[in-house]
Amino acid sequence: MDTIEKALSKHRQAAQAELENDSVKGEALEQTSEIDQRAHESVVGVDASQFDKSRAQGDKTINSLEIDIDALDRMGAILPDDSRSKIKEEYKHIKRPLLQKAMARMDSDSPDNLIMVTSAYSGEGKTFSSLNLALSIAVERDCRVLLIDADVVKPGLGRTLNVEDKPGLVEYLNGEVESLSEVLLTTNINNLTVLPAGKTHHLSHELLASNSMRELAKELASRYRDRIIIFDSPPVLITSEAKVLSDVVGQIALVVEQDKTAQQSVKDALEKLDNAKISGLILNKSHTLGAGYYGYYYSD
């Protein structure tokens, strides 16, 4: 039984048990089709309407994350509302070529819907870029997003979303959980699911280079055609994990901080990556937009 089927089976069993507990008064169980539908949605992301419905019914089989919208506002991130902002417009430009390439692979086995966001060094804004890219793609009509904190050495996304204590990618790759569904977090933002990094591990390089990681990436790329998977990656020049992660994705976006990232550092980072996968550079903390670059204002 593969990873996806195990996850579906796990959700079916958990949802069935919850229904049985609610039926102590002898009510007939007539919701099997609803259970199967909810389970079918599970592995890369649960449909927002299904999640809201199950949450209202007191279903505790689905892990959830309540993203603090006020905190997003304070850090200058994209807000999940109908307001217009400069950062929303910038990320519309950033996401479009990434999505076009991802959607073009519909009839192939290419993993172009797996997008790695990285930088040469830490502190250049890659986590903020990953989060905003995911938030921007989540409003697309035809996409769902899985945002993975793959910086298993220093999980910045975990700190940003306050999920540092949650099990995640490391536990899954290390075989500490039976199913991926056990560590996925469905959020209060439509079409956005989060996979935390999990606890730090002394063999993080080996876990990301493992067959389990390759198999997970293959399933994420091929099983659900409408999913975009964003990996918040470790920095390229100070970790070995970034290089092994880059081997399983289809696209790479490199974050460059204006007036901080040296030109040589950008060149060194690009040399360590497969240039065929480089879809573009994101210029961070720029107050002037140039051709092909999009700036935003952030300090991490």
C-alpha positions as CSV (number, residue, x, y, z in Angstrom):
1,M,0.0,0.0,0.0
2,D,1.6,3.3,-1.1
3,T,1.8,6.5,0.9
4,I,-1.3,8.0,-0.6
5,E,-3.5,5.0,0.0
6,K,-2.2,4.7,3.6
7,A,-3.2,8.3,4.2
8,L,-6.7,7.7,2.8
9,S,-7.2,4.6,4.8
10,K,-6.1,6.4,8.0
11,H,-8.6,9.1,7.4
12,R,-11.4,6.7,6.6
13,Q,-10.8,4.7,9.8
14,A,-10.5,7.9,12.0
15,A,-13.6,9.5,10.5
16,Q,-15.6,6.2,10.9
17,A,-14.6,5.9,14.6
18,E,-15.7,9.5,15.2
19,L,-19.1,8.9,13.6
20,E,-19.5,5.7,15.7
21,N,-18.8,7.6,18.9
22,D,-21.5,10.1,17.9
23,S,-24.0,7.4,17.3
24,V,-24.4,6.1,20.9
25,K,-28.1,6.6,20.8
26,G,-28.4,4.0,18.1
27,E,-28.7,6.3,15.1
28,A,-28.0,4.6,11.8
29,L,-24.7,5.5,10.1
30,E,-25.7,6.8,6.6
31,Q,-22.6,9.0,5.9
32,T,-20.2,6.5,4.4
33,S,-20.0,8.4,1.1
34,E,-19.2,11.7,2.9
35,I,-16.4,10.0,4.8
36,D,-14.9,8.6,1.6
37,Q,-15.1,12.0,-0.1
38,R,-13.5,13.8,2.9
39,A,-10.7,11.1,3.0
40,H,-10.2,11.4,-0.7
41,E,-9.4,15.0,-0.4
42,S,-6.8,14.5,2.4
43,V,-3.2,13.8,1.3
44,V,-2.0,17.1,-0.2
45,G,-4.8,19.3,1.1
46,V,-8.3,19.0,2.4
47,D,-11.0,20.9,0.5
48,A,-11.8,24.1,2.5
49,S,-15.5,23.5,2.5
50,Q,-15.2,20.0,3.7
51,F,-12.8,21.1,6.4
52,D,-15.1,23.8,7.6
53,K,-18.0,21.3,7.6
54,S,-16.1,18.7,9.6
55,R,-14.8,21.3,12.0
56,A,-18.4,22.5,12.7
57,Q,-19.4,19.0,13.4
58,G,-16.6,18.6,16.0
59,D,-14.5,16.3,13.8
60,K,-11.1,16.1,15.4
61,T,-9.5,13.7,12.9
62,I,-8.1,16.6,10.8
63,N,-5.2,18.6,12.2
64,S,-5.7,22.3,11.8
65,L,-3.7,25.6,11.9
66,E,-5.3,28.9,12.6
67,I,-3.0,31.4,10.8
68,D,-2.9,34.7,12.6
69,I,-4.2,37.2,10.0
70,D,-3.2,40.2,12.2
71,A,0.4,38.8,12.4
72,L,0.5,38.5,8.6
73,D,-0.6,42.2,8.4
74,R,2.1,43.3,10.9
75,M,4.9,41.6,8.9
76,G,3.6,43.1,5.6
77,A,2.6,39.8,4.1
78,I,-0.3,39.2,1.6
79,L,-3.6,39.2,3.3
80,P,-6.4,36.7,2.4
81,D,-9.0,39.4,1.7
82,D,-10.3,41.4,-1.3
83,S,-8.1,44.4,-0.6
84,R,-5.5,45.6,-3.2
85,S,-1.9,46.1,-2.2
86,K,1.5,46.6,-3.7
87,I,2.8,43.2,-2.5
88,K,-0.2,41.4,-3.9
89,E,0.4,43.0,-7.3
90,E,4.1,42.1,-7.1
91,Y,3.4,38.4,-6.3
92,K,0.9,38.2,-9.2
93,H,3.9,38.9,-11.5
94,I,6.2,36.5,-9.6
95,K,3.8,33.6,-9.5
96,R,2.5,33.7,-13.1
97,P,5.6,32.2,-14.9
98,L,5.9,29.6,-12.1
99,L,2.3,28.6,-12.6
100,Q,2.5,28.6,-16.3
101,K,5.4,26.1,-16.2
102,A,3.7,24.0,-13.5
103,M,0.4,23.8,-15.5
104,A,2.2,23.0,-18.8
105,R,3.4,19.7,-17.3
106,M,-0.1,18.3,-16.9
107,D,0.4,15.6,-19.6
108,S,3.9,14.6,-18.5
109,D,5.7,13.3,-15.4
110,S,7.7,16.5,-14.9
111,P,7.7,17.7,-11.2
112,D,7.3,21.3,-12.3
113,N,4.5,21.8,-9.7
114,L,7.2,21.3,-7.0
115,I,8.7,24.7,-6.4
116,M,11.7,25.3,-4.2
117,V,12.3,28.8,-2.8
118,T,15.8,29.3,-1.5
119,S,18.6,31.9,-1.0
120,A,22.4,32.0,-0.9
121,Y,22.5,32.7,2.9
122,S,20.0,32.9,5.7
123,G,18.2,36.1,6.5
124,E,17.6,37.1,2.9
125,G,13.8,36.6,3.0
126,K,13.3,33.1,1.5
127,T,10.7,32.1,4.2
128,F,8.7,35.3,3.7
129,S,8.9,34.8,0.0
130,S,7.7,31.2,0.3
131,L,4.8,32.2,2.5
132,N,3.7,35.0,0.2
133,L,4.0,32.9,-2.9
134,A,1.8,30.3,-1.3
135,L,-0.7,32.9,-0.2
136,S,-0.8,34.4,-3.6
137,I,-1.3,31.0,-5.4
138,A,-4.0,30.0,-2.9
139,V,-6.4,32.6,-4.4
140,E,-6.1,31.0,-7.9
141,R,-9.3,29.4,-9.2
142,D,-7.7,26.2,-10.3
143,C,-5.0,25.5,-7.7
144,R,-4.5,24.3,-4.2
145,V,-1.2,24.8,-2.3
146,L,0.8,22.7,0.0
147,L,3.5,24.8,1.8
148,I,6.3,22.7,3.2
149,D,8.8,23.9,5.7
150,A,11.8,21.9,4.3
151,D,14.4,24.0,6.2
152,V,14.7,21.1,8.6
153,V,17.9,22.7,10.0
154,K,16.5,26.1,10.9
155,P,12.7,26.0,10.3
156,G,11.8,29.7,9.8
157,L,8.3,28.9,8.6
158,G,7.7,27.1,11.8
159,R,8.6,30.2,13.8
160,T,6.6,32.5,11.5
161,L,3.4,30.3,11.8
162,N,4.0,29.2,15.4
163,V,4.2,25.5,14.5
164,E,7.7,24.8,15.8
165,D,6.4,22.2,18.2
166,K,4.4,20.3,15.6
167,P,5.6,17.0,14.0
168,G,6.1,17.2,10.3
169,L,8.4,16.3,7.4
170,V,11.2,14.9,9.5
171,E,8.9,12.6,11.4
172,Y,7.3,11.4,8.2
173,L,10.6,10.7,6.5
174,N,12.0,9.0,9.6
175,G,9.0,6.7,9.8
176,E,7.8,8.1,13.1
177,V,4.2,8.6,11.8
178,E,2.2,6.1,9.8
179,S,0.7,8.5,7.3
180,L,1.4,11.9,5.8
181,S,-2.1,13.0,6.8
182,E,-1.0,12.8,10.5
183,V,1.3,15.8,10.0
184,L,-0.6,17.9,7.5
185,L,-2.2,21.1,8.9
186,T,-5.3,22.4,7.1
187,T,-5.5,26.2,7.6
188,N,-8.2,28.8,7.9
189,I,-7.0,30.1,4.5
190,N,-8.9,28.5,1.6
191,N,-6.8,26.1,-0.5
192,L,-3.7,26.3,1.7
193,T,-2.3,23.4,3.7
194,V,0.9,23.4,5.7
195,L,3.5,20.7,6.4
196,P,5.8,21.8,9.3
197,A,9.5,20.8,9.3
198,G,9.2,18.8,12.5
199,K,11.9,18.4,15.1
200,T,15.6,18.9,14.1
201,H,17.5,15.7,13.4
202,H,21.2,15.0,13.1
203,L,20.6,13.1,9.9
204,S,18.5,15.8,8.2
205,H,20.7,15.6,5.0
206,E,20.3,11.9,4.7
207,L,16.5,12.1,5.3
208,L,16.1,14.7,2.5
209,A,18.3,12.5,0.3
210,S,16.4,9.3,1.1
211,N,14.2,7.1,-1.0
212,S,11.3,8.2,1.2
213,M,11.8,11.8,0.2
214,R,12.1,10.9,-3.5
215,E,8.9,8.8,-3.3
216,L,7.0,11.5,-1.5
217,A,8.1,14.1,-4.1
218,K,7.1,11.8,-7.0
219,E,3.6,11.2,-5.4
220,L,3.1,14.9,-4.7
221,A,4.1,15.7,-8.3
222,S,2.0,13.1,-10.1
223,R,-1.0,12.1,-8.0
224,Y,-2.7,15.5,-7.7
225,R,-2.5,17.6,-10.8
226,D,-4.1,20.8,-9.3
227,R,-1.7,21.0,-6.4
228,I,1.3,23.4,-6.2
229,I,3.8,22.4,-3.7
230,I,6.1,25.2,-2.3
231,F,9.2,24.1,-0.4
232,D,10.8,26.7,1.9
233,S,14.3,25.4,1.5
234,P,17.5,25.7,3.5
235,P,20.0,28.3,2.2
236,V,22.2,27.0,-0.6
237,L,25.7,28.1,0.5
238,I,25.6,27.2,4.2
239,T,23.8,23.8,4.2
240,S,24.1,20.6,2.2
241,E,20.3,20.0,2.5
242,A,19.4,22.5,-0.2
243,K,21.3,20.7,-2.9
244,V,19.7,17.3,-2.2
245,L,16.2,18.9,-2.0
246,S,16.8,20.6,-5.4
247,D,17.2,17.2,-7.0
248,V,13.5,16.3,-6.5
249,V,11.8,19.6,-7.4
250,G,11.0,20.9,-10.9
251,Q,11.4,24.7,-10.3
252,I,13.7,26.8,-8.2
253,A,13.2,30.5,-7.2
254,L,16.3,32.1,-5.7
255,V,15.8,35.0,-3.3
256,V,18.4,37.8,-3.5
257,E,18.4,40.6,-1.0
258,Q,19.2,44.0,-2.5
259,D,22.3,45.7,-1.1
260,K,23.2,42.6,0.9
261,T,23.6,39.5,-1.3
262,A,26.9,39.8,-3.1
263,Q,27.0,39.1,-6.8
264,Q,29.5,36.4,-6.3
265,S,27.3,34.7,-3.8
266,V,24.5,34.6,-6.3
267,K,26.8,33.1,-8.9
268,D,28.1,30.5,-6.3
269,A,24.5,29.6,-5.4
270,L,23.5,29.2,-9.0
271,E,26.5,27.0,-9.7
272,K,25.3,24.6,-7.0
273,L,21.9,24.3,-8.5
274,D,20.6,22.9,-11.8
275,N,20.3,26.0,-14.0
276,A,17.6,24.3,-16.0
277,K,15.3,24.4,-13.0
278,I,16.0,28.1,-12.1
279,S,12.7,29.8,-13.0
280,G,13.8,33.2,-11.7
281,L,15.2,35.5,-9.0
282,I,13.2,37.3,-6.4
283,L,14.7,40.6,-5.5
284,N,14.0,41.2,-1.8
285,K,13.8,44.6,0.1
286,S,13.9,46.5,-3.2
287,H,12.3,49.9,-3.3
288,T,12.7,50.2,-7.1
289,L,11.3,47.6,-9.4
290,G,13.4,46.6,-12.4
291,A,12.6,44.5,-15.4
292,G,12.1,40.9,-14.3
293,Y,12.4,41.6,-10.6
294,Y,9.8,42.3,-7.9
295,G,10.6,43.8,-4.6
296,Y,8.9,43.9,-1.2
297,Y,9.8,45.2,2.2
298,Y,10.6,42.7,4.9
299,S,13.1,42.1,7.6
300,D,13.6,38.6,9.1
